[in-house]
Amino acid sequence: MTTEFRVDPPTAADERVLLQGFLDYHRGTLLWKVSGLTGEQLVQRTVDPSSMSLIGLVRHLSEVEKYWFHRALAGHDSPPKYWTAEHPDGDFDLADPAQAEQDVEDFREIIKTSDTLAADHSLDDTFIRPGYDEPYSVRYLYIHMIEEYSRHNGHADLLRERLDGATGE
């Protein structure tokens, strides 16, 4: 595995640059974990009884990005792509090895759009999540996304190690 996808966050910068740096670092870590694998490897569930796979994590985090940045922050109509009421875990359960490379490319595009949408807001700006009444700040959004990626990158470490023995730092 190569770390070309991941850049260390700055150690001294203003708050926005630090938050963006850590979010980018964790996004890059996920891309690192899925690099160099075949579609068949990416959909493989390696930790029974969990339904998680590496591409499932990519698809899940694509949906998380879309929900928080696209739907909640920007108010866009951005329905889920990978799950439905009939298949609430479709991001994991309906993964297709032939579609895995496209799923990764879609993830990259979603991230770009998320960053563009966030750039229009200060950290103190607030928004209302669909179905909730209380306001959330953009600062909260960044911290939540960093936490979300951190947790799932831990899963990705285990899944990747079970696939081919590759481990992180």
C-alpha positions in Angstrom: 0.0 0.0 0.0 1.1 3.5 -0.7 0.3 6.6 1.2 0.1 8.8 -1.9 -3.6 9.4 -1.1 -2.9 10.8 2.3 -1.3 14.1 3.4 -0.5 14.8 7.0 -2.6 17.6 8.5 -0.8 20.8 9.5 0.4 21.0 13.0 -0.1 24.7 13.4 -2.8 26.6 11.4 -6.1 28.3 12.0 -9.1 26.2 13.0 -10.6 25.8 9.6 -7.4 24.7 8.0 -6.8 22.2 10.8 -10.3 20.8 10.6 -10.1 20.5 6.8 -6.6 19.0 7.1 -7.7 16.3 9.5 -10.8 15.5 7.4 -8.7 15.2 4.3 -6.2 13.0 6.1 -8.9 10.6 7.1 -10.5 10.6 3.7 -7.1 9.9 2.2 -6.6 7.1 4.7 -9.7 5.3 3.4 -8.5 5.7 -0.1 -5.2 4.3 0.9 -6.9 1.3 2.5 -8.8 0.5 -0.8 -5.9 1.1 -3.1 -4.3 -1.7 -5.2 -7.2 -4.2 -4.7 -9.5 -5.9 -7.2 -13.2 -5.5 -7.2 -13.6 -9.0 -5.8 -11.2 -8.1 -2.9 -13.0 -4.8 -2.2 -16.4 -6.5 -1.8 -15.1 -9.4 0.3 -16.4 -9.6 3.9 -13.4 -10.7 5.9 -14.6 -10.3 9.5 -17.5 -12.6 10.2 -20.3 -12.1 11.2 -20.0 -8.5 10.0 -21.3 -7.5 6.6 -18.6 -4.8 6.3 -16.3 -4.8 3.3 -13.9 -2.1 2.1 -16.1 -1.0 -0.7 -19.1 -1.1 1.6 -17.2 1.5 3.8 -16.5 3.6 0.7 -20.2 3.5 -0.3 -21.3 4.1 3.3 -19.1 7.1 3.7 -20.2 8.4 0.3 -23.8 8.4 1.7 -22.6 10.1 5.0 -20.8 12.8 3.0 -24.0 13.4 0.9 -26.3 13.4 3.9 -24.3 15.9 5.9 -22.8 18.2 3.3 -25.2 18.0 0.4 -28.6 17.5 2.1 -28.2 18.9 5.6 -25.8 21.8 5.1 -26.6 22.8 1.5 -30.3 21.7 1.4 -29.8 19.8 -1.8 -32.1 17.0 -2.8 -29.5 14.3 -2.7 -31.3 10.9 -2.1 -29.3 7.9 -1.1 -27.7 6.0 -3.9 -26.8 2.8 -2.2 -29.6 2.0 0.1 -33.4 2.0 0.1 -36.2 1.3 2.6 -36.2 -2.3 1.2 -32.4 -2.5 1.5 -31.4 -0.3 4.5 -27.8 -1.8 4.4 -27.5 -1.7 0.6 -24.3 0.3 0.9 -22.7 -3.0 2.3 -25.1 -5.7 1.1 -25.5 -4.7 -2.6 -21.9 -4.1 -3.4 -20.9 -5.3 -6.9 -17.2 -6.1 -7.7 -17.7 -4.9 -11.3 -18.9 -1.5 -9.9 -16.2 -1.1 -7.2 -13.8 1.1 -9.2 -16.7 3.4 -10.1 -17.8 3.5 -6.5 -14.4 4.8 -5.5 -14.5 7.4 -8.3 -18.0 8.5 -7.2 -16.7 8.8 -3.6 -13.9 11.1 -4.8 -16.4 13.3 -6.7 -18.7 13.5 -3.7 -15.8 14.7 -1.6 -15.0 17.4 -4.1 -18.6 18.6 -4.0 -18.7 18.4 -0.2 -15.6 20.6 0.0 -17.1 23.1 -2.4 -20.3 23.3 -0.4 -18.5 23.7 2.9 -16.3 26.5 1.5 -19.3 28.7 1.3 -19.8 28.7 5.0 -18.0 29.9 8.1 -17.5 27.4 11.0 -20.1 29.4 13.0 -22.8 29.1 10.3 -25.6 26.8 11.3 -28.1 24.6 9.5 -31.0 22.3 10.4 -30.7 18.6 9.6 -33.6 17.0 7.9 -35.9 15.7 10.6 -34.3 17.6 13.5 -35.2 20.8 15.1 -31.9 22.0 16.7 -29.2 23.9 14.7 -25.9 22.3 14.0 -22.8 24.4 13.3 -20.4 23.8 10.4 -17.7 23.3 13.1 -19.8 20.4 14.5 -20.1 19.0 11.0 -16.3 18.9 10.6 -15.8 17.3 14.0 -18.5 14.8 13.4 -17.1 13.8 10.0 -13.6 13.4 11.4 -15.0 11.1 14.1 -17.0 9.2 11.5 -14.0 8.6 9.3 -11.7 7.8 12.3 -14.1 5.0 13.4 -14.5 3.5 10.0 -10.8 3.7 9.2 -10.3 1.5 12.2 -12.7 -1.0 10.5 -10.8 -0.6 7.2 -7.5 -1.4 8.9 -8.9 -4.7 10.1 -10.6 -5.6 6.8 -7.5 -4.8 4.8 -5.2 -6.8 7.1 -7.5 -9.8 6.8 -7.5 -9.5 3.0 -3.8 -9.4 2.3 -1.9 -8.8 5.5 -1.3 -5.1 4.8 -1.4 -3.0 8.0 -1.4 0.8 8.6 0.9 2.8 10.8 
